[in-house]
Amino acid sequence: MRINSRDYTTIWLDSDGRRVHVIDQTVLPHSFETKTLANCEDAAAAISAMTVRGAPLIGVTGAYGMALAAWRDPSDAAVASAYAALLATRPTAVNLRWALDRLRALLLAAPVSVRADLAYAEAAKIAEEDIAACQAIGRAGAELIHKARRGDGPINVLTHCNAGWLATVDWGTALAPIYTAARQGAPIHVWVDETRPRNQGASLTAFELLGETIPHTVVADNAGGHLMQHGLVDLVIVGSDRTTRAGDVCNKIGTYLKALAAHDNGVPFYVALPSSTVDWRIADGVRDIPIEERAAREVTHISGRGADGATFEIQLTPDGSPARNFSFDVTPSRFVTGLITERGVCAATEEGLKGLFPDLAG
């Protein structure tokens, strides 16, 4: 995607073929900076601090973290240590475990002398697979957007958090259909939930849509139900950090409330995800998906840009008021109209997912 007249992916190799560069998403939208990951510890820190975020991108960063570790020390012990350190960074997004499992199995089965090169090649392969999957999600979801058009006005899509190209390697999941349909000529307007407490919608999704010149409006998180009641939302498209084999969807906190509002108002509620986000081991998302709880300070404080252009942080809450910061919630499959995947759209059921992915469901 395009930033300041230059095409970027969210993660790329240095010219030395070893170090890894990423876009620092913690300083967007008011500053554009990149960071260099020189070792596995840097990759783990980038995931933990949300320098990189979004389930697919976390997985790719984890894969490159394993490659960085193998470059320094390809021994069995070092591979195991890197795997454990990276897996511990964020517990909810299943793509991380999926990518780490894939790298660990490959490396431990290979001679030590070739492990580093194998790891880099496999990480690059995962990144390319992610781009291809997101492009396919875009094509499948664009058809739903075209079908949602009513009359001559714009097609109003509501999205939550950021599931665009910044959450993947390129294109995105929930935003890929929007980008694809817009390039096909569809008149789209996007309602962008601010997505407290880290405001990924207001900062990252709005940043992306500006770059693609797609009309959009940032709204408070609790405005979605009101918009739906007044016929101002044609469909909802969100991403997923983990989807169970039965179609329950874990996504950024607040997604469940949007699904409830959509269900009550007859608004289609779609979830866009690559197959790497499906956790085939579990069926009940509310019971079995671990929900990350981050620092309370993300709730009690907020950062922004002042009149002088400088970015600073302020405290929102009174001294002494405690806060809790649940990062995700689970939307039961009965509230999901359909899952948009790289192999097409299916019902949010075990049968629907197995129908598209019989090779993975076993």
Buried (B, 14 or more C-beta within 10 A) or exposed (E): BEEEEEEBBBBBBEEEEBBBBBBBBBBBBEEEEEBEBBBBBBBBBBBBBBBBBBBBBBBBBBBBBBBBBBBBBBEEEBBBBBBEBBBEBBBBBBBBBBBBEBBBEBBEEBEBEEBBBBBBEBBBEBBEBBBBBBBBBBBBBBBBBBEBBEEEEBBBBBBBBBBBBBBBBBBBBBBBBBBBBBEEEBEBBBBBBBBBBBBBBBBBBBBBBEBBEBEBBBBEBEBBBEBBEEEBBBBBBBBBBBBBBBBBBBBBBBBBBBBBBBBEBEBBBBBBBBBBBBBBEBBEBBEBBEBBEBEBEBBBBBBEEEEEEEEEEEEEEEEEEEBEBEBBBBBBBEBBBBBBBBBBBBBBBBEBBBBBBEEEBE
